[in-house]
């Protein structure tokens, strides 16, 4: 019973390792390209991750995916529930998640 503080203290070790290693990890190429708009750093990050010199295909793929996401139409929850094609799936997911919360499975 007197050793329980060591269990809480054990969390410190992974936290310290993460704090020490974090500055040496490269930034995400997607973040650099889409948020920072820095294509040269994104290319360097892709080259480091993939280990190849020509990463133009990956850059174009990320930019194309970004364009598709910007053109995606968002719908509200009410509009989603009014659509017959997805209503049954939404009800099923909501009922399943409600059952998980009520049965105590998350606690186990």
Helices and strands as residue ranges (DSSP letters): H 4-22, H 29-30, I 31-35, H 39-50, H 56-70, H 77-82, H 84-103
